[in-house]
Amino acid sequence: MKERYHFLDGLRGGAMLLGLVLHGILSFAGIPIWPAMDVRSEPEVILPIIGWIHGFRMQLFFLVSGFFTAMMWKKRGGTALVKQRLLRIGIPLVAGAVILFPTMMVLGAWGGEVIAERTEMRAEESKAKPKEKKADQNAERKSDQGLQE
């Protein structure tokens, strides 16, 4: 019967859940690499949590992967290990690169255009606001003068 290390499955599952937490709180850290950011966030609270999770999670994945790879090498041999890894990792990698890379390039270019357009709109709005504010002040003065007469 095949020996199964259930504690390693739990360890790997916990690290995956921490990955969800890590990527979920990145938008609250005020780091400009994330597309969505909370402007009212408190990075001094969130950044230590990110540092703590990031400090061991990926290393844990590599450790567990190395353990399973060593077990597979012992059981199947080097050639079978390489063949299995090429089938399991290589084919999805190549297929994903062929499909996803052009898609990401198109979406990145489109996103750059959207960001430039929004930046331009915000600049125009900020120029228009002082003029609107002056017009509002003039209207208030006129209404105040009308009330005084």
N, C-alpha and C positions, 0 to 999 in steps of 0.2 A: 504494500500500500504506500502511496505517495505521502511523504511527510509535508505537512502544511504548517507554516509559522503564522498563526493567527495574530499574534501580537504585532508582527510586522505589517500585516494588513491594516490593523487599527492605527498603527503609527503613521503609515502612509496616508490613510484617510484623514487623520487629524491634521497632518501637514497640508493636505489639500484644502481642508476647511479653513485653516489659517491663511491660505492663499486667497480665499474669498474675502476674508476679513481685511487682509492687507490691501487688496485691490479696491475693496469697497471704501476704505477710509482714505485712500489717496486723494480723492476729490475734496476732502476736508482739510488737507494738510497745507494748502496754499502753494503747492509746487506747480510751476507753470507748464510742466510737461503733460499734465492731465487735461483733457478737453473740457471737462466740467469742474468748476471750482466753486466752493462756498466762500463768498467774500467775508463772511462773519466768522470764519473758523478760527480756532485757537491752536496754531501750529505747535506751541510749546507743550501742549498736552498730547497732540496726535503724533508728532515726530518721534518721541521716545517709543511709542507703541510700534510704529513702523520699523524703527531701528531694531527693536527687540525681536519682532517676527522675522524681519529680513536677515537678522544676524545668524539664524540657524536653520531656517526652513529649507533653503535650496541645498545646503550642505547635507541635511538629513536625507533629502531625496537621492543625492549622489551616493551616500553611504548605503542606503537600502538597495539602490540599483546595483552597486558594486557587489553586495552580498548575494543578490539573486543571480547576477552574471557569473560569479565564481561558482555558485551551485550548478548552474547550467553548463559551464565549461567542464566541470568535474563529471557531470552526468553524460553529456553528449559529445564532448571533444571540441577542439578549436574550430575545425571546418564547419561543423554543424551549427556552432554558435554564430559564426560570421554569416552563414547562409540564412539562419533564422532572423538575425538582426537586419540583414538587408531586405528580407521580405517584409518584416514587421515595421521597420523604420524607414528604409530607403525608398520603397515604392510610394508610401504616403507623402514623404518629403518631396519627391520629384513631382508627383501629381499636384500636390498643394502649391508648389512653386510655380508650376505652369499655369494653374488656374488663378491663384491668389495674387501673385506678383503683379501681373498686368492690371488686375482689378484694383489693387491697392494704389498703383501709380495713377490710375484714372481718378479714383476717389480722393487721393491726395492733391491732385491738381485742382479738382473741383472745390475741395475744401479750402485751398489757398485762395481761389477766386472769391468764395463766399466770405472769408475772413477779410480780404481786401475791400470788398464791397461794404461790409458792415463797418469797417474802420472809417471808410470814406463817409458813410452816412452819419456816423457819430461825430466826425469832424464838422460836417455841415450843420448838424443839429446844435453843436456847441457854439458855432458862429452865429446861428440864428437866435439863440436864446437871449443874448444880451440885447439884441434889437427888439425882441418881443417884450423883454422886461422894461425897456425904456418906453415902449408904446403903452404898456400897462400903467406905468407910473404917470405918463402924460394924461391918460384917460382918467386916472384917479384924481389928479390935480384939477382937471377940468370939472369933474363931478363935484369935488370939494368946493371949487369956486362958485359953481352953480348953486350949491346949498347955502353958501355964505351970502349971496345976493338977495 
